[in-house]
Amino acid sequence: MTVRTISHVELMTEDADAALGYFVTAFGFTPVARAEWPDRTSTLLRGGVNIVVTTPRGAGPVRDYLDGHGDGIADVAFTCDDPAGTMRRAVTAGARAFPAGTLGAPAAEGFGAVRHTLLPTFATDPGWLPGRGWHPLGPVPPVGADLGLDHAAVCLAAGTLRDTVEHYERAFGFEWFSAEYIEVGEQAMDSIVVRTGDGATFTMIEPDATHEPGQIDDFLRGNNGPGVQHLAFTVSDIVAAVRELSSRGVGFARTPGSYYDTLRARVGHLDEQLGDLRETSVLADRDEWGYLLQIFTRPPHSRPTLFYELIQRHEARGFGSNNIRALYEAVERLRAESLTGSGRA
């Protein structure tokens, strides 16, 4: 009666053409199925990760979500050995149950306006397609080997982090993995990583209300409450991926050249060339198991609350304290650019 993996995420958006173009043209996702209901149109994309892109057709829950939160992740769907049993466990732990939605299965309440559709384990099979109301758009491609979902980062209101983590432990069987407290200038945040045994991972973050407001507070205002700040996609060659995606119009956060001056001393041996990391603004850090490389995209949606991350792991299981700080600083630079109007690349 516990969660195993993340089956898919559902992005609700005002502009389906722009969102589909971003994932299909830039990231190489393939549209494999579509469904239309009186209040919404949804398209299922496959690219190593399943993404459902949903846009409103009239009044209803999708319209309400967008009016309240803007473009964002409304559903992080879980696979379970026993979806009905997992639902009972979640409800017993205090979560509300919702009727069947876009994927034709019931959902449990998550954080903020985000819910968790509960699906059987075969929902991650290469040939899987949603059920009632969905129509194939062409041959279903195999699950891509070069792209996966590493984690979802969640912004929470100050003072709610530990209660939320405890709820996910009780309701869905997540386990505490690590914690990190980061101060950057006058700002600070607290974070806890939770995981399931099969790798579903959330990085949950709250601002420290005793410090100056920062990017987490900005997200909470812009999103009108807690939600998914970014999705992290795994890649096998992050330098090549950044170069390719940049050529397709994806903007990335930039890192000052001085970051790389002492990188070897901080991180030790890296298989990658330092010049390639400097050129692409890829960050590096090490934990007790290995090292990892990371970079954030610029927010591609009309309300700049949601963005994406690329991550390449060389045996590393965590996130690295130095990288957490550096990634926070990268988002701060994007935030400063948006405030001064120099925004998008």
C-alpha positions, 0 to 999 in steps of 0.5 A, spaced: 500 500 500 505 504 498 507 508 492 513 505 487 514 510 482 512 516 478 508 514 472 507 521 469 506 529 471 500 533 468 502 540 466 496 545 465 497 550 461 493 556 457 497 555 451 497 548 449 501 549 442 507 553 446 507 547 451 507 542 446 512 545 442 517 546 447 517 539 449 516 536 442 521 541 438 526 542 444 526 536 448 524 531 443 518 528 446 513 524 442 505 525 442 502 519 443 495 520 445 489 525 445 483 526 449 477 531 449 472 532 454 467 538 455 472 542 459 479 540 457 483 537 451 489 533 454 495 530 450 500 525 452 507 526 451 512 520 451 520 521 451 523 517 457 518 521 462 510 521 461 507 528 460 500 530 460 499 537 457 492 539 458 488 546 456 481 548 458 476 548 453 471 552 458 469 552 465 471 547 470 477 544 474 482 546 469 480 553 468 479 554 475 486 551 476 489 556 471 485 562 474 488 561 481 495 558 479 497 559 472 501 554 468 503 549 472 504 541 474 497 539 477 498 532 478 504 528 479 501 521 478 504 515 482 504 507 480 502 503 486 502 495 487 495 496 490 492 503 488 485 502 492 489 500 498 494 506 497 488 510 497 485 508 503 492 509 506 492 516 504 485 518 506 486 515 513 492 519 513 488 525 512 488 526 505 482 528 501 480 523 495 478 526 488 474 522 483 477 520 476 480 525 472 484 526 466 487 519 466 481 515 468 483 513 475 482 516 482 487 521 485 489 523 492 490 530 495 497 532 495 501 539 497 497 545 495 493 544 489 497 538 486 494 531 487 496 524 486 493 520 481 494 513 483 495 508 477 497 500 477 504 499 476 503 497 468 502 505 467 510 505 466 510 500 461 512 502 454 506 500 450 501 503 456 496 508 454 490 511 458 484 508 457 477 511 456 476 517 452 484 517 449 485 516 442 492 514 439 496 519 435 500 514 432 505 508 434 507 508 441 515 509 441 519 505 446 521 509 453 527 513 451 533 511 455 536 518 455 531 522 459 528 520 466 525 524 471 530 524 477 526 528 482 520 534 483 522 540 487 516 543 491 515 549 494 512 549 501 509 555 505 514 557 511 513 552 517 509 547 513 515 543 511 516 537 517 508 536 517 508 535 509 514 530 510 511 526 515 504 526 511 508 523 505 511 518 510 504 516 513 500 517 506 504 514 501 510 511 504 515 516 502 522 515 506 526 521 509 533 521 505 537 527 507 536 535 509 539 541 507 539 548 510 542 554 506 543 561 507 545 565 501 546 573 503 540 575 507 535 569 504 535 562 507 531 556 506 530 549 509 529 543 505 528 535 506 528 530 500 524 524 501 524 518 496 520 511 495 524 505 495 523 505 487 526 512 486 520 517 486 523 523 489 521 530 492 525 535 494 521 539 499 523 546 500 520 552 505 523 559 506 526 561 513 521 566 515 526 569 520 530 571 513 529 576 508 523 574 502 527 570 496 525 566 490 521 561 494 516 566 497 516 569 490 514 562 487 508 562 493 506 568 491 506 567 483 503 560 484 498 562 489 500 557 494 505 551 494 506 547 488 512 544 483 517 549 482 521 545 477 522 538 474 529 535 474 530 530 468 536 525 468 540 525 461 547 521 460 551 527 457 549 533 460 554 538 456 551 535 449 544 536 452 545 543 453 548 544 447 543 541 443 537 544 447 540 551 446 540 550 439 533 548 439 531 555 443 531 553 450 534 558 455 539 556 461 541 559 467 548 562 466 554 561 472 559 566 473 566 564 470 569 565 477 565 559 479 569 554 475 576 557 477 576 553 484 572 547 481 577 542 481 579 543 488 572 543 491 570 537 487 576 533 485 576 528 478 571 529 473 570 525 467 568 532 463 573 537 461 572 543 465 572 548 459 566 544 457 562 545 463 564 553 463 562 554 456 555 551 458 554 553 465 553 546 468 554 546 475 558 540 479 558 537 486 560 531 489 557 526 495 559 520 498 557 516 493 560 520 486 559 526 483 553 530 479 552 535 474 546 540 474 543 546 470 536 549 470 532 552 464 529 559 464 522 559 466 518 557 459 511 559 461 507 565 461 508 565 469 515 564 471 514 559 477 515 553 473 522 551 470 526 545 468 533 542 470 537 537 467 542 532 471 547 527 470 549 523 475 556 519 476 554 514 482 551 520 486 545 519 490 544 526 493 544 533 491 551 536 494 551 542 498 555 546 494 550 545 488 544 546 492 547 553 494 549 554 486 543 552 483 539 557 488 544 563 486 542 561 479 535 562 480 536 568 484 540 571 477 534 569 473 530 573 478 534 579 478 534 579 470 526 578 470 526 584 475 530 589 471 527 586 464 533 583 461 529 576 462 529 571 457 534 568 452 
